[in-house]
Structures are given as structure tokens and as C-alpha cells.
Amino acid sequence: MTPLNPSVAVANDKTQKRFVLILSAGLCLSLIIAATIGAVSIPVADLVVWSLSDLQENVLSNIRAPRLVLAALVGAALSISGAALQGLFRNALADPGLIGVSSGAHLSVALVIVFAGSIGGILGLYALSLAAFLGSLLACFVIFQFARMSGTLSVTFMLLTGVAINALAMAGVGFLSFISNDQQLRAISLWSMGSVGGALWPSVLVCGSVVVPAVIFLLRNASAMNILLLGEEEAQYLGVDSNRVKRNVIICTALCVGASVALTGLIGFVGLVVPHLVRLVIGPDHRWLIPASALLGGILLTIADTIARTLVAPTEMPVGILTSLIGGPFFLWLLMRQFTGRFGL
């Protein structure tokens, strides 16, 4: 497969800034529009001037607003995780879900649900996040070690290791589902489909306390990540501690994926689709790729969740199903694009 090429032409700073500003406005607009759509209709004009009835204000403040903010944060977390992993492995096919990182987090959450499900409140939310973080961190470590077995970061080993981790994690989740009671089984099943329907302000607090520092930390390492795209040996010559950068990226990725899986379950393909689309527009410069991916990921998941909760109303479709319906064909197109480019078709 054709790896990411750091030497391709990139957009200039003016274009990159304009693109980020457009995405910022797009996120604000998508949040405003999504806030007005639902079983309780809220006119945009009334929302802007905050002329709402008691029912509308209660629905917006306690149900719709935390759900939208959580969707935007999770979309941003998954997107920057995908962008970071794609830069680390130097391949556009890297994704937290495809290479097993999300599955590792999912297995850890299932373990907590079955064996420590009585933990409640904020402590319970952080316990799930911590478990998911440790699971995703372990998956990242295993993938990274196998990818280096050939002496370089082998994409083939990475993908094959991801397949193995996905299989083992799903087997573990299946066993836990088998021994769980009805309540635990329902919780595990809901995690596997992905949804932000249970969003509350404490959930938003937990996710924000993880995602915002991770974005800042990745931005501080953006220049080093750009140099790492040239190769580990070249990066060492240029004074970059590649091991430190890779360690930072893995920890931030595991933290973002862990928090996302703990709070919303498995939402696939966001980390694959969004960074690739952003890279097509502004290039691989992580100084702009990371914030642009965060913004576009927030837009994508906000829109997807709005569609999921209104498409089959009064019932609700898990948003993970919708993102997979979008991401599956996109992944096939990406595979065809890379293989046809490789073989000159």
C-alpha cells in the first residue's frame, strides 16, 4: 500500500487558516441547526434570541445540548486519534477501529461492566474511561511492537495485528456477554453499536477533560510529527527524539479512544474518513491537520447523530451504525485508490 508521502504539495498557510476558519463556522452552524431539530421543535430565531418556552429550555439544556457537545467532542477525539495514528504509521489506512485500538478499549469496558458495574456517578464514568484507556494503550503497544518486527513500521504487520486484536477482543467481549446478566448484556450490546443518547453534563465534563488536553498536547508535538513523516532515521538526524514523540502520540491516542469508547461505545470509521478528507484539502502538516480534523470530526458526528435520532423517529438508530454505513464504502474507495495507484491502473 502506498504510505503517506510527506513530500507532496501542501496548501499555503493562508489556505490552511481559511479552511480552519470555515470548519469552525461550520461546527457552530451544525450545532445550532442540530439543536433546533427533534421531537420538540425549536425555531432558530427563538434559539438565537433565547425566547424559549419552559419545555423547550428544559429539552435544550438537559437533553439536546449535552448530547450535541458530547458528539462534537467524541468526533474530535476519534478524528485526531486517526490523524495521529496515520502520521505515526505513515499510512492513510491507520484507524483506531481498524487496527484494534477501539476493540481493546471495548473489551476493557466490558470487563468493568461485568465485574465492577456497581460503581456510579462521576467515579463510575472515570472508572470506565480509565479501563478503556488502559485497554486501548495495551492495544497500541502491541500493534506498535509488531509493526516494528521487520525493522521498520510495517503497515502489513500493523493491519494483520489489528485483525488479530479485533478477533481476540471480540471473543473476549462475546465470553463476557455469555456470562453476564440481562442488564450487563444490554449495556455491552449498546456499547458495541455506539450512541451518544445517554449524554449528560457529567459525561461532557469527563470527555472534555480528556480531549482538550490531548489536542493541546498533540499540537505541541505537531512539528516533531511532521519531521517523523520523513522517517525515523531522518528524524534522528534532525534532532527529534522519535521514541518520545511516538510514546506521546500513543498515549494521547489511547486516552482519546478510551474516553470515547467509555462514554459512547464503538463508533467506527470517523478516525479514518475525517483525517483523510482534511489531508486531501490542506496536506499532511499536523499543525493544521490536527485542529482541522478535530473540527470536521465534530461536524461529522454532530450531523450523523442528528440524522440517527430523527431518521427513524420516534425510535433512534445507534450512530455507530450510520458512521459504519458511511465509512465502509469510503474505506473500499480508499483501498481501491491506493492499490490502483500502486499498480498503475
Order of alpha helices (4+ residues) and beta strands (2+ residues): alpha-alpha-alpha-alpha-alpha-alpha-alpha-alpha-alpha-alpha-alpha-alpha-alpha-alpha-alpha
